[in-house]
């Protein structure tokens, strides 16, 4: 949420993937599930963030 506010919701999927909290989760995720984790964050970006950005701008 802080990221969205600081960038006025103008964020990219890379912004989400570079968050410290994501990095910590990624490190603790088994290697066999890391691809799935990344794809879920990218899906969240595409399904939630992008449409919201379009509504705002």
C-alpha positions as CSV (number, residue, x, y, z in Angstrom):
1,X,0.0,0.0,0.0
2,X,2.8,2.4,0.8
3,X,4.3,1.7,-2.6
4,X,1.0,2.6,-4.3
5,X,0.7,5.8,-2.3
6,X,4.2,6.9,-2.8
7,X,4.0,6.4,-6.6
8,X,0.4,7.7,-6.9
9,X,-0.5,4.1,-8.0
10,X,1.8,4.4,-11.0
11,X,3.6,1.1,-10.3
12,X,4.8,-1.7,-12.4
13,X,5.0,-5.4,-11.8
14,X,8.7,-5.1,-11.3
15,X,8.0,-2.7,-8.4
16,X,6.0,-5.5,-6.7
17,X,8.7,-8.1,-7.4
18,X,11.4,-5.8,-6.0
19,X,9.6,-5.3,-2.6
20,X,11.6,-6.5,0.4
21,X,8.6,-8.5,1.6
22,X,8.4,-10.3,-1.8
23,X,12.1,-11.0,-1.7
24,X,11.8,-12.6,1.8
25,X,8.9,-14.7,0.7
26,X,10.7,-15.7,-2.5
27,X,13.8,-16.9,-0.5
28,X,11.6,-19.0,1.8
29,X,9.7,-20.6,-1.1
30,X,10.8,-24.0,-2.3
31,X,12.6,-23.9,-5.7
32,X,9.8,-25.9,-7.3
33,X,7.3,-23.2,-6.4
34,X,9.2,-20.0,-7.1
35,X,7.9,-19.8,-10.7
36,X,4.3,-20.2,-9.4
37,X,4.9,-17.4,-6.8
38,X,6.2,-15.0,-9.4
39,X,3.3,-15.8,-11.8
40,X,0.7,-15.2,-9.0
41,X,2.2,-11.7,-8.3
42,X,2.2,-10.9,-12.0
43,X,-1.4,-12.1,-12.3
44,X,-2.4,-10.0,-9.3
45,X,-0.8,-7.0,-11.1
46,X,-2.6,-7.7,-14.4
47,X,-6.0,-8.5,-12.8
48,X,-6.1,-5.8,-10.0
49,X,-3.4,-3.1,-10.4
50,X,-3.6,-2.5,-14.1
51,X,-7.4,-2.1,-14.3
52,X,-7.3,0.2,-11.2
53,X,-4.6,2.3,-12.9
54,X,-6.7,2.6,-16.0
55,X,-9.6,3.9,-13.9
56,X,-7.4,6.5,-12.1
57,X,-5.8,7.9,-15.2
